[in-house]
């Protein structure tokens, strides 16, 4: 392992997908790059279901062969199960797009992230895990300082021209600058764990991520088949409903499990392995993405919602786009906030369609099944969005029909309530 120096061109804080992507691409261009991760790699992380469009970032990084060697379960599509247990026809990605990226993976994030972390090292970055960032000092001019504690407990201050914050939900820079804002419309929480001997498709059947509603439709479950006969199962709802006045997370999980027909059927013979995990108010964004000699990527910049498995995809994409801005900045001698944040507008132009899909899912009266019956011509467009094709073509074309459809549902609900009150 390389020894740590006192000065680098670029310091990347956080060894997840966003940080490892940025570090790999920047280091590959000969820019002296330090990548630090506070946990020992591989480390546990949620977010096991990938979008197919991650293919292109992973191809650019040169890690596809390592990831597609059978160590992970293939993911062929997405299936929705309503509150009565009725299962939709799966949205198979290959039906909409038969390119090489059509099938993707369900991954154990520890192993997946380790591949990306090691790849950054192979591309020329100096990489250290078990290294905690104690402080980041950003200066208006000159070099920034990053104070670290290494795995032996020694403290060192590293000077750098460029800081990339990929610290995930810790969001070190935006938290310190108070630019991190929780989304007031998506104050959700999640409780999740893992099971063995849960229901799986046969080896001859395509494998999918399942999204299942509870009877009350106040919660939804994810169901992600992993390798080694393990399934990731999590329940998501409003933060207040899921975590306040409900007892322990284990009790709440089991209460909602009993209210979800699809989950009860799938876990009938399953055995829990591992502990329960809780995350809350994970939907947020920073008002500022970059400044003089610094930039935010991945979850350090923002996170929408776990519903469509967009987290890793957007982490990789933001890391890739930020890396290109950093490389151009070094080449042109311009590490201004304007240059380093130049990718934000095109990035957000794609993200907006995923956000609109999230809003549709959380609209109580809305049903994708009913909308597809009324507008079957949009099935391919919807599958494109589930794939992650939001940065090319016309990804938002179906919303010309979906937006007024959703608006009419609200109007009908208001009319029904008015009639009820009047009577």
N, C-alpha and C positions, 0 to 999 in steps of 0.2 A: 504494500500500500504506500502511496506517495505520502511524504510528510507535508504538513501544513505550513504554508509560507505566511508572511505578515502582510502581503499585498497581492491582490488579484485585480484583473480587469472587471470581473463580474462575479458576484456572490449570489447564489440562489439558495433561498431559505425554504426548505421543505422538499422531501424526496418522493412525493407522490407523483401521479401521472403528469400534472402540469409542470412541476419543477424539474422532473427528470427529462421531460421533452424539451423544455427551454434550455437546460444545461447541455444536453446532447447536441442540439443544433447549433448553439452558440460556440461550444468548444470545438465542434467539427470545423469551424471556420478559423481556428487558430487563436481565438480569444481566450486568454487564461481565465478559467472558470472554476470556482469552488462550489460544490453542491453539498449542503449539510442537511441531515435528517436527525431529529431528536430521538427517535425510537431505533431499536435494533432491527435491521432488515433480515428477513421478511417480517413485517408487523401486520397485525390485524387491522382490517378496515372494511366497512360496509360499502355496498355498491357493486354487486357481483355481476350484474346483467349489463352487457354492452349493446350499444346501437351499432348496426352494420357499418355506418359511415365512419366509425373509428378506423376502419380498414386503411383508409388513405393516409392518415397520420402515422399509423403503425408501419405501413409500407415505407414511408419516407424515413422513419427512424431505423428501418432495417431489422425489425424484430418479428416479422410475420412468421418466418420459419420456426422460430423458437416457441411461438405461442400456438401454432397450429400443428404441433407434433403429437397431439392426443392427450396432453396433460389436462385439458379443460373440456367441458361438455359443450357441444355445439348448440347454438340457439338459432332456431329457424323462423321464429315468429312470435307474435303476441296474441293472447286470447283473453277475452273479457267474460266474467261470470257475474250475472246480476244477483240481486238480493234474494231471489227465489231459487238460485242454483242453476238457472238456465245458462248454458254455455254457448257463447257466440261461435260462429265459424271463425277459426283462427285466421289472423292476418299474416299469411306466410310471405316473408320478404321477397322470396324468389318469384312469386306470382307477379309482383310489380316491377322487378328489376333483376334480370338474369345475369348481371355482371358478376365478376369474381368476388365482389364484396357482399353479395346477397345474404350469405350465411355468416353469423357471427358467433360469439362465445358467451357462456356463463363461466365466470372465473372466480377462483379464490383470490381475493385482492392481495393477500400477502405475497403469493408466488408471482402474480401478474406484475405488481409494483416492483418486485425485486428484479424482474427481467428488465424493466425500464431503467431502474437505478443502475444496474450493472452495465447496461448499454451506454449510459452517459459516461461511465468510466472508460469504456472501450472507445468512445468517441474523443476522449482526451480530457474530460473534466476530472478534477481532483474531488473524490467523493468520500465523505465520512458519515457514517451513521452513529447513533448514540452520542450526538453532539448537539447540545442545547444552545439556542440563541438567547442570550441574556438581555441584549439591548441592541437596537439599531439606531444610530445617530445619523440623521440625514442633514447634510449641510447645503446651504444655498450655492456655495462655490467650493471648488476643491474636492477632495476625496471624502466619501462617507466612511463611517466606522461601524463594524459589526463585532460585538463582543460575544465570544463563544466560551462554553465550558465543554471540554472534550471528555471522552469516555473514561479517562484517568482522573478527572476532576480538576484539570488544569484550566485556568482561564487565559484566553488570548484575545487580543483585539486585532482584527484584520481590517486593513484599509482597502477601499475599492472604488472604482469609478461608477459602478453600476450595481444596484441591488434589485433582485427579483424576489418579491414576496410571494411564495407559493406555500404559505404556512397553513393552508386549509381554513377551517372554520375559526381557528385562532385569529386569523387575519391581523397579523401583528401591526402592520403599518396603518391600515384603515381604522383599527380599534384605537390606536394611540392618537390618531388625527381626528377621531370621532366623526369619520365620514361613512362608517358602516351603518346601514339603516335596515332594520327588520321590515319585511314586507307586511303591511298591516292587513292585507287581504289573504295572506297565506301563513297564519300563525299555527302551524301544524306541529305534531309530535309523532314519534314512531317508537314502537317497542318491538324488538325482534330477537330471534334465536334460531337454532338449527336443529334439524331432525334427521334421523336415519330410518330406513325402512318405510318411508312415506311413499305414496303412490307416484309412480313414474310411468312414462310411456315406454313401450317395448323398444328394443334396440332397432327395430325396423321402422319405427314411427318418428316423425320429426318432433323435436323437443321445443317447447315454447316457454316464455314467461307468462304466468297467469296473473291477472288482476281481478280480485274477487270482492264483491260488496257484501256487507253484513245485512241482516234482515231489516234493520232500521235505516240503512244507507248512511248512517253517521260515520262509518269506518270503512276502510278497504284494506285488504290483505295483498301483499305480494307473495308470490310462490315461485322460487327460482331453483330449478334442479341443478345441482353442482356435481362434480366428480366424486368418486368414493362413496356413492349412494347417499350423499348429503343433500338436504334441501334447505335453503334459506327462506324463512317465513317471518314476515313482519306485518304489523298492523299500524295503520296511519289514520289520524283524525285530528280535529281541532285540539290544540294544546290543552285548553281548559277542560274539554270533555274527557280526554284520555288520561290526564295526569292529576287532576284536582278532585279530591274527595272520592277516590275510587279504590283505595287500598293500595297494595303493592303493585308494581308493574306486572309481576307474575299473575296476580289475581285478575287484573284488568285484561291481560292477554287471553287468559282462559275464558273469562266472561264473554269477550267478543268472539273468540273461537267458537263457542257454543251457539253464537248468533249468526254464524256464517256456514251455510249449507255446503258450499264448495270446499271450504277448508276442512270441515268435519269429515267429509268423504275422503279427502286426500290424506288426512292424518289418522285415519281410523286405526291402523296398526303400527303407527310410527312411535319412535322413542326419541325424546329430546336429548341432544348432546350439546354440551357447552352451557354457558349462562345466558341470562337475558341482558339485552343492551337497550339503552334509552337515548334518544336524541330529541331535542325540542327547539322550536323556533329556528329552523334551519334554512328558512327562505329569506334572503337578504341580498343587498348589493351595496357596493361602495359608490358614493357620489363622484369619486375621482379615481381614475384608473392608473394615472402616471404623473410623475413630476420630474424635476431636474435629477436625472440619474437614477430613477427608480420606477418600477412598474409592478402592478398586481396581476397575477394569473390564477386560473382555476378558482377553487372555492375561496381563496383569499380576496378575489374580486367580487364573487357572488355565487349564489346557488338558488335554483328555482324550486324544485320539488322532485322527489324520487319517482313519481308516477310513471314516467316514460323512459326511465333509465338514461337520462341525458347527461348525468353528472360527469362520468368519465369522458364521454364524447366531447363535451364543452371544455373540460380541463385540457384534454389533448389539443383541441383546436385553438384555445386561447394561448396555450404554451407555444404552439407552432407559429401563430400569427405574431405574438409578442417577440419571439426569437427573431423573426424576419425584421421586425422594426428595430430591435437591438443591433443586429448585424449591420443593417443599413446605417444606423446611427454611428457605429464605430467607423464604418467605411467613410462616412461623410463628416466625421468630427462633430456630430450633433446628437447629444444625449439629452436634449430638452424634453420637457413633458409633452410638448406637441408632437415631437417625432416618436417618442416611446409609446404614446397613446394613440397613434395614428390608426391602429387596427380596431379601435373601439367601435367606430360607426359601422363598418361593414360586419363586424361580429354581432353587434346588437340588431342589425337588420335581419340576420338569420334567427337569432334567439327569440325575437318577438313572436315568431310563429309557434315555437314550442310553448311559450308562455300562454298564447291564446288557446292552445290545445289543453293546457292545464286548467285554465279558467273554465273551459267548456266542461271538462270532467267534473269539476267541483260545483257546477250549476245543478242544483237538486232536481229540477224538472227535465233536464236534458238527458237524452239517450242516444249514444252513437248508433245503436241498432236502428232506432226509429228514423234518425236522420239519414242513414244509408238507404233505408227503404224508400224514403222520399226523394233522395238524390243519389241513386246508384252510380252515377257518372263520377262521383267524387271518391269512390273507393280507392282507386289508385293513388289519388292525391293524399288521402289519409294515410295509406300505407307508406308513401314517400316520407311523410312527416314522422311516422313511427320509426322509419329507417334512419332519419336524421338528415335527409336531403333538404336542408333549409338555406344553403348558401349558394344555390344555383337555380336557374330556371324561374318558375313562377310558383313557389311553394305555398303562397297564401291564396291561391285562386278559389279554393272551396269556401273561404270565409265570406265571399260575396253572397253566398246563400246561407252559410251557417250563422253569421252575425244577426241577420234579421230573424232567422228561425229562433234563436235563443231569446232575442228581444221579445218576440211574440209570445214565447212561453211565459215570460215574466208578466206581460200584459194580461194574459189569460188567467194567471194566478191571482193578479190584483183584482180582476173582474169577478172571479169566483169568491174571493174574500169579501168584496163589497156586497155581492148578492147575498152572501151568508149573513153578514152583519145587518143588512136591510131587512131580511126576513125574520 
